[in-house]
């Protein structure tokens, strides 16, 4: 996620090097140097909770059109990569889709029925949500 506190001299070599490295967070320096420093967020978001009821890795008893909500340790955005919903009983894939199809609101990533290409959940099955590295940033 990106938070811009204040911007100043984008022509400085230091800022240019940070911009080309990939920007995820912004830190403001002291007023004396009048610059904004950019640094990569080296700590990926971690899953803090989910809804509906879930175990550590799987959803249970969800309605067919239920929106699955993943709550993370920090604000999240779609990255590049795929998200897979897998039946934990037989490892079959219910849905596979790019992360950008999900809805992102602050610390939440929402998987709607539309996100999962119309795939309906079966409330007697248990599902695991898997995301490729970099799919959610």
Residue frames relative to the residue before (quaternion, step in Angstrom):
aa qw qx qy qz dx dy dz
X 1.0000 0.0000 0.0000 0.0000 0.00 0.00 0.00
X 0.2692 -0.7721 0.5594 0.1358 3.55 -1.15 0.58
X 0.0266 -0.7716 0.6355 0.0064 3.54 -1.00 0.89
X 0.1508 -0.7920 0.5865 0.0774 3.57 -0.56 1.10
X 0.2326 -0.7923 0.5527 0.1127 3.55 -0.55 1.19
X 0.7418 -0.2147 0.1866 0.6073 3.53 0.95 -0.91
X 0.1642 -0.7942 0.5762 0.1015 3.58 -1.01 0.66
X 0.1025 -0.7933 0.5989 0.0403 3.52 -1.10 0.73
X 0.8679 -0.0541 0.0863 0.4863 3.53 -0.63 -1.20
X 0.1445 -0.8161 0.5566 0.0566 3.58 -0.18 1.27
X 0.6071 0.5745 -0.3543 0.4194 3.58 1.22 -0.17
X 0.4984 0.6472 -0.4558 0.3536 3.64 1.16 -0.15
X 0.5753 -0.6133 0.4206 0.3406 3.58 -1.08 0.74
X 0.6194 0.5560 -0.3466 0.4326 3.59 1.02 -0.73
X 0.6764 0.4743 -0.2889 0.4838 3.57 0.90 -0.90
X 0.6333 0.5333 -0.3361 0.4490 3.60 0.94 -0.81
X 0.6676 0.4964 -0.3176 0.4550 3.60 0.90 -0.84
X 0.6497 0.4960 -0.3231 0.4768 3.60 1.01 -0.71
X 0.6426 0.5323 -0.3287 0.4424 3.58 0.97 -0.78
X 0.6942 0.4620 -0.2879 0.4709 3.58 0.93 -0.77
X 0.6281 0.5403 -0.3388 0.4458 3.61 1.21 -0.36
X 0.5789 -0.5610 0.3917 0.4434 3.62 1.17 -0.33
X 0.1501 -0.8259 0.5419 0.0411 3.54 -0.52 1.19
X 0.0014 -0.7960 0.6053 -0.0072 3.55 -0.93 0.94
X 0.7947 0.1256 -0.0684 0.5899 3.58 1.09 -0.59
X 0.2172 -0.7567 0.6008 0.1387 3.54 -1.20 0.47
X 0.0846 -0.7813 0.6174 0.0343 3.55 -0.97 0.89
X 0.2864 -0.7636 0.5529 0.1709 3.57 -0.90 0.87
X 0.3575 -0.7385 0.5373 0.1952 3.57 -0.88 0.98
X 0.7240 -0.4028 0.3161 0.4622 3.54 -1.31 -0.10
X 0.6381 -0.5570 0.3786 0.3731 3.55 -1.20 0.53
X 0.5850 0.6153 -0.3721 0.3751 3.59 1.12 -0.60
X 0.7662 0.3722 -0.2264 0.4724 3.62 0.87 -0.82
X 0.2803 -0.8300 0.4616 0.1394 3.60 1.31 -0.05
X 0.5598 0.5685 -0.4229 0.4296 3.61 0.86 0.89
X 0.2991 -0.6970 0.6088 0.2324 3.53 -1.30 0.23
X 0.2372 -0.7752 0.5715 0.1271 3.57 -0.80 1.01
X 0.1916 -0.7566 0.6164 0.1043 3.53 -1.06 0.78
X 0.0503 0.7912 -0.6086 0.0311 3.55 -0.98 0.81
X 0.5219 -0.6304 0.4745 0.3242 3.53 -1.12 0.67
X 0.4133 -0.6695 0.5598 0.2600 3.56 -1.11 0.77
X 0.2081 -0.8318 0.5068 0.0896 3.56 -0.21 1.29
X 0.6840 0.4514 -0.2839 0.4977 3.60 1.22 -0.31
X 0.3085 -0.7618 0.5328 0.2017 3.60 -0.48 1.11
X 0.5885 -0.5651 0.4224 0.3948 3.60 -1.15 0.46
X 0.2294 -0.7592 0.5912 0.1467 3.57 -1.14 0.65
X 0.5276 -0.6310 0.4715 0.3183 3.54 -1.12 0.71
X 0.1795 -0.8069 0.5595 0.0608 3.58 -0.75 1.11
X 0.7920 -0.1414 0.1202 0.5817 3.57 1.14 -0.54
X 0.1286 -0.7881 0.5969 0.0782 3.53 -1.31 0.09
X 0.1255 -0.7571 0.6360 0.0811 3.49 -1.35 0.30
X 0.4849 -0.1485 -0.8590 0.0706 1.71 -1.99 1.51
X 0.8167 -0.2329 0.1751 0.4980 3.55 -1.32 -0.23
X 0.0698 0.7996 -0.5932 0.0616 3.54 -0.89 0.90
X 0.4285 -0.6060 0.5850 0.3270 3.49 -1.33 0.30
X 0.7633 -0.3405 0.2210 0.5026 3.61 -1.11 -0.29
X 0.8302 0.1768 -0.0838 0.5221 3.62 1.00 -0.63
X 0.7887 0.3379 -0.1562 0.4892 3.62 1.13 -0.31
X 0.3804 -0.6919 0.5695 0.2285 3.55 -1.26 0.60
X 0.0715 -0.7942 0.6027 0.0292 3.56 -1.04 0.81
X 0.8571 0.1678 -0.1241 0.4710 3.56 -1.24 0.57
X 0.3197 0.7441 -0.5228 0.2659 3.60 0.89 0.86
X 0.4965 -0.6271 0.5088 0.3184 3.57 -1.14 0.68
X 0.6780 -0.5344 0.3132 0.3957 3.64 -1.11 0.61
X 0.7833 0.2877 -0.1711 0.5238 3.61 0.95 -0.78
X 0.2778 0.8080 -0.4807 0.1971 3.59 1.27 0.25
X 0.3357 -0.6873 0.6045 0.2223 3.54 -1.15 0.74
X 0.2632 -0.7521 0.5855 0.1491 3.55 -0.82 1.02
X 0.1402 -0.8000 0.5813 0.0507 3.58 -0.78 1.04
X 0.1243 -0.7637 0.6315 0.0491 3.54 -0.87 1.02
X 0.1418 -0.7935 0.5891 0.0561 3.60 -0.77 1.03
X 0.1717 -0.8242 0.5383 0.0380 3.56 -0.71 1.16
X 0.6704 -0.5281 0.3761 0.3608 3.54 -1.36 0.24
X 0.7807 0.1017 -0.0533 0.6142 3.60 1.25 -0.31
X 0.6780 -0.4488 0.3610 0.4568 3.56 -1.27 0.16
X 0.1419 -0.8091 0.5687 0.0434 3.56 -0.98 0.87
X 0.1351 -0.7548 0.6386 0.0642 3.51 -1.32 0.53
X 0.5646 -0.5741 0.4355 0.4024 3.59 -1.17 0.33
X 0.2113 -0.7434 0.6210 0.1309 3.52 -1.08 0.79
X 0.6041 -0.4878 0.4175 0.4721 3.53 -1.04 -0.79
X 0.5508 0.5857 -0.4486 0.3903 3.53 -0.79 0.96
X 0.4969 -0.6694 0.4918 0.2512 3.48 -1.35 0.33
X 0.2397 -0.7119 0.6413 0.1564 3.51 -1.33 0.55
X 0.1169 -0.7970 0.5917 0.0325 3.57 -0.93 0.93
X 0.1570 -0.7320 0.6531 0.1143 3.56 -1.08 0.79
X 0.0590 -0.8283 0.5552 -0.0477 3.52 -0.55 1.25
X 0.4490 -0.6408 0.5543 0.2838 3.58 -1.11 0.77
X 0.3513 -0.7690 0.4897 0.2132 3.60 -0.58 1.07
X 0.5780 0.6096 -0.3710 0.3957 3.60 1.21 -0.38
X 0.8289 0.1015 -0.0250 0.5495 3.58 0.83 -0.95
X 0.4759 -0.7088 0.3958 0.3382 3.62 1.34 0.16
X 0.3966 0.7096 -0.4973 0.3032 3.60 1.19 0.30
X 0.4450 -0.6873 0.5140 0.2558 3.55 -1.19 0.63
X 0.2925 -0.7439 0.5783 0.1632 3.57 -0.76 1.08
X 0.7905 -0.1185 0.1219 0.5884 3.57 0.93 -0.94
X 0.0444 -0.7462 0.6634 0.0323 3.52 -1.26 0.65
X 0.1340 0.7983 -0.5661 0.1556 3.56 -0.74 1.06
X 0.5632 -0.5853 0.4459 0.3762 3.60 -1.19 0.45
X 0.6164 -0.5942 0.3780 0.3523 3.58 -1.03 0.80
X 0.6198 0.5730 -0.3618 0.3958 3.62 1.02 -0.65
X 0.5752 0.5815 -0.3866 0.4261 3.63 1.22 -0.19
X 0.5817 0.5670 -0.3720 0.4492 3.58 1.26 -0.28
X 0.4242 -0.6499 0.5538 0.3015 3.56 -1.30 0.26
X 0.1327 -0.7944 0.5908 0.0472 3.58 -0.91 0.95
X 0.0657 0.7809 -0.6135 0.0977 3.56 -0.73 1.13
X 0.8189 -0.1451 0.0619 0.5519 3.58 -0.27 1.25
X 0.8250 -0.1611 0.1583 0.5180 3.57 -0.72 -1.14
X 0.6562 0.5309 -0.3081 0.4388 3.61 1.25 -0.07
X 0.1334 -0.7218 0.6736 0.0871 3.49 -1.23 0.76
X 0.1442 -0.8211 0.5514 0.0320 3.56 -0.62 1.16
X 0.1665 -0.7645 0.6180 0.0772 3.54 -0.90 1.00
X 0.1174 -0.8068 0.5784 0.0291 3.56 -0.25 1.29
X 0.6642 -0.4629 0.3706 0.4552 3.57 -1.26 0.12
X 0.6274 0.5210 -0.3381 0.4697 3.60 1.06 -0.68
X 0.6087 0.5585 -0.3481 0.4431 3.61 1.03 -0.78
X 0.7529 0.3715 -0.2000 0.5051 3.53 0.95 -0.89
X 0.5731 -0.6550 0.3456 0.3508 3.55 1.14 0.78
X 0.7289 -0.4595 0.2328 0.4509 3.57 1.01 0.85
X 0.4500 0.7028 -0.4555 0.3100 3.61 1.22 -0.12
X 0.2705 -0.7706 0.5618 0.1318 3.56 -0.83 1.06
X 0.4114 -0.6847 0.5441 0.2567 3.53 -1.07 0.77
X 0.2848 -0.7131 0.6097 0.1963 3.58 -1.19 0.55
X 0.4018 -0.7819 0.4172 0.2303 3.57 -0.47 1.19
X 0.6303 0.5096 -0.3567 0.4645 3.62 1.19 -0.05
X 0.6532 0.4948 -0.3092 0.4827 3.59 1.30 -0.04
X 0.3285 -0.7061 0.5932 0.2037 3.53 -1.33 0.35
X 0.1388 -0.8136 0.5641 0.0239 3.55 -0.87 1.03
X 0.2215 -0.7267 0.6331 0.1484 3.51 -1.27 0.59
X 0.2530 -0.7379 0.6063 0.1546 3.55 -1.08 0.80
X 0.0586 -0.7975 0.6003 -0.0126 3.57 -0.72 1.11
X 0.0800 -0.7882 0.6093 0.0337 3.57 -0.96 0.88
X 0.4683 -0.6520 0.5159 0.2990 3.56 -0.95 0.88
X 0.6142 -0.5278 0.4266 0.4027 3.55 -1.20 0.52
X 0.8051 0.2562 -0.2104 0.4918 3.57 -0.85 0.98
X 0.4945 0.6694 -0.4333 0.3458 3.60 1.23 -0.10
X 0.7644 0.1569 -0.0829 0.6199 3.57 1.10 -0.73
X 0.0319 -0.8319 0.5533 -0.0264 3.58 -0.54 1.15
